[in-house]
Amino acid sequence: MSRVELKNIDKFYGDSHVLKNLNLTIEDGDFMTLLGPSGCGKTTTLRIVSGLERPQNGTMTIDGVEMINAENAYYADPAKRGLNLVFQSYALWPHMTVYENIAFGLKIQKLSKSEIDKKVAESLKMMRIEEFAKRYPNELSGGQQQRVAIARAVASNPRLLLLDEPLSNLDARLRLDMRSELQRLHHQLGTTIIYVTHDQTEALTMSTKIALYRRGELSQVATPMELYMNPVNLEAADFIGNPRINFLEGKARYEGGKLSVSSELGLHVFDKADMTDQTIPDGEFDVIVAVRPEQIQFVGETDKDALPVKIYANQPAGSETLVSLESGKSTFIAKMIGLQYYEIGQPVHIYIDPRKINIYDCASSNLIKRASLD
């Protein structure tokens, strides 16, 4: 396992400032996913860690050993960093069998034939492709080729495994299968993994930590649950979640250690213990009340704290139903498990646990009231 620490990393391509004073620590055994839209700097970060790119400023260490010191123009050779990289393309040698593709790097290390045979067999078994050892890449499906590429990467027991959108060329079913395999692989090996994707489902389901990027800067580094439940700002909240989080306008006032928020969802009062460390404005100020669709529960009219709303639209989708609701001038979405049918305009009642609500200050866009993880 390996600990990676990037400090004050700046990367320019011409006049384009791609990474801006990046500081990121990846602990031993982490499955760290670099997440964000195209062009946000996540792949550039991976390439800097691997040695394929050199930053103009900053340092990087692996297990405390300096690999990059831009000020001194020191950049350790990629071969000395103890890592392997799996690309979006499978990059398999077409004239070599699966066995030969996996053994190629081990032969360069000048291991004995018995050691090579053992390591190839182990990696084939690990990726569940033992029966393909004598086949050529063009005789395999895309998912099978990707398994070979990963088997080749882990065969040499790297300290770091870097994966650059490895599942993006696969169909939805294969992506689901491969997510399971990668999660199992990480559990089995304990290797530190850095994984790049723009797919939030991949990030949320596999990672131990997620680094969310925003135009060359880190917006938030957190566990998947923390990132999902408490995005640090409105942009992060809008990016994470499918269906997207509901935003409703509101007014707030902070007095006597309590935050009072009024919106189409009613009046809610939150204790100081629920607040983040962000500065809260004086007097009345504008806020955004954010609620995940799955946090909205349908209840009876007589239930405590029931809120009357109307059905705006009803979208059954097999395993789940998305229900658009209307309250005053606001519309928002609830997510229900299974098939549910409502008439447009039908009056219903809902309940939202105040502990699961996020509150954002409109002026700064920052989170000021956290949702409980319980």
Secondary structure per residue as TSV (DSSP state, phi and psi in degrees):
chain	resnum	aa	ss	phi	psi
A	1	M	-	360.0	160.6
A	2	S	-	-146.3	147.6
A	3	R	-	-107.1	128.1
A	4	V	E	-114.9	132.8
A	5	E	E	-131.1	119.0
A	6	L	E	-106.9	129.5
A	7	K	E	-128.1	127.6
A	8	N	E	53.2	43.0
A	9	I	E	-80.1	125.7
A	10	D	E	-120.4	134.1
A	11	K	E	-133.8	126.9
A	12	F	E	-116.6	142.2
A	13	Y	E	-116.9	98.5
A	14	G	T	65.8	-124.3
A	15	D	T	-89.7	-3.5
A	16	S	E	-86.2	119.2
A	17	H	E	-90.1	94.8
A	18	V	E	-80.2	-42.0
A	19	L	E	-121.8	130.0
A	20	K	E	-118.6	99.7
A	21	N	E	49.9	53.6
A	22	L	E	-75.1	129.1
A	23	N	E	-127.5	118.7
A	24	L	E	-148.9	131.0
A	25	T	E	-116.6	129.0
A	26	I	E	-115.7	114.3
A	27	E	-	-79.4	162.2
A	28	D	T	-51.0	128.5
A	29	G	T	79.7	2.1
A	30	D	-	-66.8	146.9
A	31	F	E	-106.1	90.9
A	32	M	E	-95.8	119.0
A	33	T	E	-101.4	129.8
A	34	L	E	-94.4	112.5
A	35	L	E	-119.4	141.2
A	36	G	-	163.0	170.2
A	37	P	S	-70.2	169.6
A	38	S	T	-58.2	138.0
A	39	G	T	84.2	9.3
A	40	C	S	-87.9	-11.2
A	41	G	S	110.0	1.7
A	42	K	H	-68.8	-44.4
A	43	T	H	-68.6	-35.9
A	44	T	H	-60.6	-40.0
A	45	T	H	-60.0	-45.8
A	46	L	H	-61.3	-41.5
A	47	R	H	-68.4	-31.7
A	48	I	H	-69.2	-43.4
A	49	V	H	-60.0	-41.1
A	50	S	H	-75.2	-21.3
A	51	G	T	97.8	3.0
A	52	L	S	-77.9	-19.0
A	53	E	S	-130.8	151.6
A	54	R	-	-117.3	126.5
A	55	P	-	-77.3	157.9
A	56	Q	S	-82.5	-25.0
A	57	N	E	-139.9	154.5
A	58	G	E	108.8	176.1
A	59	T	E	-134.2	159.4
A	60	M	E	-143.4	135.9
A	61	T	E	-124.3	150.2
A	62	I	E	-123.3	118.4
A	63	D	T	53.3	38.3
A	64	G	T	81.6	-5.8
A	65	V	E	-93.8	127.3
A	66	E	E	-68.8	125.9
A	67	M	E	-111.2	-25.4
A	68	I	E	-137.8	131.8
A	69	N	E	-142.3	91.0
A	70	A	G	-62.7	-33.8
A	71	E	G	-62.3	-36.5
A	72	N	G	-95.7	8.1
A	73	A	T	55.8	37.8
A	74	Y	E	-105.1	125.0
A	75	Y	E	-137.4	108.1
A	76	A	-	-62.0	143.5
A	77	D	-	-59.1	137.7
A	78	P	G	-52.7	-34.9
A	79	A	G	-65.8	-19.4
A	80	K	G	-94.4	3.4
A	81	R	S	-93.4	-6.9
A	82	G	-	66.6	42.5
A	83	L	E	-136.2	162.2
A	84	N	E	-130.8	149.4
A	85	L	E	-123.3	130.7
A	86	V	E	-111.5	121.8
A	87	F	-	-90.0	171.7
A	88	Q	S	-61.3	-42.7
A	89	S	S	-82.6	149.4
A	90	Y	-	-73.3	-27.1
A	91	A	-	53.2	43.5
A	92	L	-	-94.0	145.9
A	93	W	-	-72.1	118.0
A	94	P	T	-68.3	-25.3
A	95	H	T	-89.9	1.7
A	96	M	S	-110.4	147.9
A	97	T	-	-71.6	171.7
A	98	V	H	-57.7	-45.9
A	99	Y	H	-56.7	-47.4
A	100	E	H	-67.2	-35.6
A	101	N	H	-61.9	-45.0
A	102	I	H	-70.6	-35.6
A	103	A	H	-77.2	-16.9
A	104	F	H	-54.6	-52.2
A	105	G	H	-66.6	-31.1
A	106	L	H	-70.5	-33.4
A	107	K	H	-67.5	-37.2
A	108	I	H	-62.9	-32.7
A	109	Q	T	-75.6	-3.5
A	110	K	T	62.0	41.3
A	111	L	-	-77.8	158.5
A	112	S	-	-71.4	160.9
A	113	K	H	-61.0	-37.7
A	114	S	H	-66.4	-38.7
A	115	E	H	-66.3	-42.2
A	116	I	H	-62.0	-47.5
A	117	D	H	-57.5	-42.4
A	118	K	H	-65.2	-46.8
A	119	K	H	-68.3	-38.3
A	120	V	H	-64.8	-44.0
A	121	A	H	-61.7	-41.7
A	122	E	H	-63.9	-43.4
A	123	S	H	-71.4	-35.3
A	124	L	H	-62.5	-43.7
A	125	K	H	-65.9	-40.5
A	126	M	H	-60.6	-38.7
A	127	M	T	-95.5	5.9
A	128	R	T	58.3	47.5
A	129	I	-	-133.6	31.9
A	130	E	G	-57.1	-35.7
A	131	E	G	-73.0	-8.0
A	132	F	G	-100.8	8.7
A	133	A	T	-56.3	-35.4
A	134	K	T	-97.4	2.5
A	135	R	-	-85.7	161.5
A	136	Y	-	-99.0	156.1
A	137	P	G	-52.0	-38.2
A	138	N	G	-72.0	-5.0
A	139	E	G	-97.1	5.4
A	140	L	S	-115.3	155.5
A	141	S	-	-75.7	170.7
A	142	G	H	-60.3	-42.7
A	143	G	H	-64.2	-38.7
A	144	Q	H	-67.7	-39.6
A	145	Q	H	-62.9	-39.4
A	146	Q	H	-65.7	-36.6
A	147	R	H	-61.9	-39.1
A	148	V	H	-64.0	-43.8
A	149	A	H	-60.5	-39.8
A	150	I	H	-72.1	-39.8
A	151	A	H	-59.7	-41.1
A	152	R	H	-62.5	-38.9
A	153	A	H	-68.8	-36.8
A	154	V	H	-89.0	-12.1
A	155	A	T	-60.8	-32.0
A	156	S	T	-91.5	11.6
A	157	N	-	51.6	58.7
A	158	P	-	-69.2	151.8
A	159	R	S	-68.5	-33.0
A	160	L	E	-129.9	137.4
A	161	L	E	-117.7	118.9
A	162	L	E	-107.7	128.7
A	163	L	E	-126.1	117.1
A	164	D	E	-104.7	96.1
A	165	E	S	44.0	53.6
A	166	P	T	-69.3	-16.7
A	167	L	T	-105.6	0.5
A	168	S	T	-67.8	-21.5
A	169	N	T	-89.1	-0.1
A	170	L	S	-97.7	155.8
A	171	D	-	-76.1	172.1
A	172	A	H	-58.5	-42.1
A	173	R	H	-67.1	-42.9
A	174	L	H	-66.9	-35.8
A	175	R	H	-61.2	-40.7
A	176	L	H	-62.9	-44.8
A	177	D	H	-61.9	-43.9
A	178	M	H	-70.9	-29.9
A	179	R	H	-61.6	-41.7
A	180	S	H	-63.0	-42.3
A	181	E	H	-66.1	-40.2
A	182	L	H	-68.1	-38.6
A	183	Q	H	-64.4	-42.8
A	184	R	H	-65.1	-40.5
A	185	L	H	-61.1	-44.4
A	186	H	H	-62.9	-42.3
A	187	H	H	-63.5	-38.7
A	188	Q	H	-73.9	-41.4
A	189	L	H	-89.4	-34.9
A	190	G	-	72.0	11.4
A	191	T	-	-70.0	143.8
A	192	T	E	-70.1	125.3
A	193	I	E	-119.2	133.9
A	194	I	E	-116.1	121.6
A	195	Y	E	-124.9	128.2
A	196	V	E	-105.7	131.0
A	197	T	E	-159.0	158.0
A	198	H	S	-105.0	0.5
A	199	D	-	-92.8	109.1
A	200	Q	H	-66.5	-27.8
A	201	T	H	-63.9	-43.5
A	202	E	H	-58.5	-45.7
A	203	A	H	-63.5	-46.8
A	204	L	H	-70.5	-31.5
A	205	T	H	-87.5	-23.9
A	206	M	H	-109.5	-27.7
A	207	S	-	-79.6	154.5
A	208	T	S	-93.1	-28.7
A	209	K	E	-141.3	151.3
A	210	I	E	-128.1	132.7
A	211	A	E	-106.6	111.9
A	212	L	E	-93.9	123.8
A	213	Y	E	-97.8	150.3
A	214	R	E	-145.1	101.2
A	215	R	T	48.7	54.7
A	216	G	T	84.3	1.1
A	217	E	E	-125.4	157.8
A	218	L	E	-83.4	122.8
A	219	S	E	-84.6	-40.3
A	220	Q	E	-163.6	141.4
A	221	V	E	-123.8	119.8
A	222	A	E	-161.4	171.0
A	223	T	-	-68.1	158.8
A	224	P	H	-54.9	-43.1
A	225	M	H	-64.8	-44.1
A	226	E	H	-64.5	-42.2
A	227	L	H	-64.2	-40.7
A	228	Y	H	-70.4	-43.7
A	229	M	H	-81.8	-28.1
A	230	N	-	-137.6	65.0
A	231	P	-	-58.5	139.3
A	232	V	S	-72.3	-22.9
A	233	N	B	-149.4	174.8
A	234	L	H	-63.5	-35.8
A	235	E	H	-66.2	-42.0
A	236	A	H	-64.5	-41.8
A	237	A	H	-62.6	-39.5
A	238	D	H	-70.1	-28.5
A	239	F	H	-79.5	-36.4
A	240	I	S	-93.0	126.7
A	241	G	-	118.6	137.7
A	242	N	S	-145.3	110.1
A	243	P	S	-67.2	160.0
A	244	R	-	-64.7	159.7
A	245	I	-	-67.0	150.2
A	246	N	E	-85.1	133.2
A	247	F	E	-114.2	127.3
A	248	L	E	-129.0	138.5
A	249	E	E	-72.2	146.3
A	250	G	E	-154.3	172.9
A	251	K	E	-119.9	143.3
A	252	A	E	-136.6	156.7
A	253	R	E	-147.1	135.4
A	254	Y	E	-110.7	114.2
A	255	E	E	-144.1	139.5
A	256	G	T	57.3	32.8
A	257	G	T	77.4	11.1
A	258	K	E	-127.0	142.5
A	259	L	E	-105.6	117.2
A	260	S	E	-100.9	126.6
A	261	V	E	-126.7	127.7
A	262	S	E	-116.8	131.2
A	263	S	E	-154.0	-173.8
A	264	E	T	-63.4	-13.9
A	265	L	T	-88.4	2.3
A	266	G	E	103.3	-166.0
A	267	L	E	-100.4	128.7
A	268	H	E	-127.0	141.0
A	269	V	E	-121.0	127.6
A	270	F	E	-118.2	143.7
A	271	D	E	-80.8	162.5
A	272	K	G	-59.3	-31.9
A	273	A	G	-62.6	-21.6
A	274	D	G	-84.8	-9.6
A	275	M	B	-81.5	153.9
A	276	T	-	-85.1	-176.5
A	277	D	S	-89.7	11.2
A	278	Q	S	-69.8	146.5
A	279	T	-	-68.0	132.0
A	280	I	-	-103.0	129.7
A	281	P	-	-61.9	157.4
A	282	D	S	-80.5	154.3
A	283	G	S	67.7	-163.0
A	284	E	E	-79.1	140.4
A	285	F	E	-147.4	160.6
A	286	D	E	-81.8	139.3
A	287	V	E	-135.0	166.1
A	288	I	E	-114.0	124.9
A	289	V	E	-92.2	122.3
A	290	A	E	-116.5	129.3
A	291	V	E	-136.2	129.1
A	292	R	-	-69.9	140.8
A	293	P	G	-55.7	-34.6
A	294	E	G	-76.6	-9.5
A	295	Q	G	-84.1	-7.7
A	296	I	E	-89.8	121.0
A	297	Q	E	-109.3	138.6
A	298	F	E	-86.8	128.1
A	299	V	E	-132.9	174.2
A	300	G	-	-78.9	159.3
A	301	E	T	-59.6	-32.7
A	302	T	T	-89.5	-2.5
A	303	D	S	-65.0	146.9
A	304	K	T	-61.2	134.9
A	305	D	T	64.6	20.1
A	306	A	-	-65.6	136.6
A	307	L	E	-110.5	122.2
A	308	P	E	-75.8	131.3
A	309	V	E	-141.6	175.5
A	310	K	E	-122.4	151.8
A	311	I	E	-75.5	122.1
A	312	Y	E	-93.6	-38.4
A	313	A	E	-160.6	157.2
A	314	N	E	-134.1	122.6
A	315	Q	E	-128.2	81.5
A	316	P	E	-65.6	134.9
A	317	A	-	-135.7	43.6
A	318	G	S	80.7	-94.7
A	319	S	S	-76.6	-15.1
A	320	E	E	-148.4	164.1
A	321	T	E	-130.0	129.0
A	322	L	E	-98.5	123.1
A	323	V	E	-117.0	118.0
A	324	S	E	-84.2	130.2
A	325	L	E	-117.1	152.6
A	326	E	E	-125.5	128.8
A	327	S	E	-138.7	112.5
A	328	G	T	61.9	-123.6
A	329	K	T	-96.1	3.8
A	330	S	E	-106.8	144.8
A	331	T	E	-122.2	145.9
A	332	F	E	-154.7	165.1
A	333	I	E	-111.8	137.0
A	334	A	E	-112.6	144.7
A	335	K	E	-114.4	124.3
A	336	M	E	-119.9	144.6
A	337	I	E	-78.9	134.7
A	338	G	S	84.8	-175.9
A	339	L	-	-88.9	125.8
A	340	Q	-	-132.8	141.3
A	341	Y	-	-125.4	130.3
A	342	Y	-	-134.4	152.5
A	343	E	-	-87.6	141.2
A	344	I	T	-61.2	131.9
A	345	G	T	89.0	-6.4
A	346	Q	-	-66.1	131.3
A	347	P	E	-77.3	135.1
A	348	V	E	-140.2	172.6
A	349	H	E	-125.9	141.8
A	350	I	E	-129.3	162.9
A	351	Y	E	-136.2	136.5
A	352	I	E	-124.3	121.9
A	353	D	-	-64.5	117.7
A	354	P	G	-57.0	-26.8
A	355	R	G	-66.3	-20.9
A	356	K	G	-95.6	3.4
A	357	I	-	-88.3	139.3
A	358	N	E	-102.2	143.4
A	359	I	E	-122.9	129.3
A	360	Y	E	-117.7	137.9
A	361	D	E	-76.2	122.9
A	362	C	T	-61.9	-38.3
A	363	A	T	-64.6	-43.6
A	364	S	T	-98.6	-18.2
A	365	S	-	68.8	7.4
A	366	N	B	-87.0	152.8
A	367	L	E	-70.5	127.4
A	368	I	E	-116.4	-21.1
A	369	K	E	-129.0	124.0
A	370	R	-	-85.7	154.3
A	371	A	-	-90.1	144.1
A	372	S	-	-71.9	142.6
A	373	L	-	-88.5	-6.0
A	374	D	-	-69.7	360.0
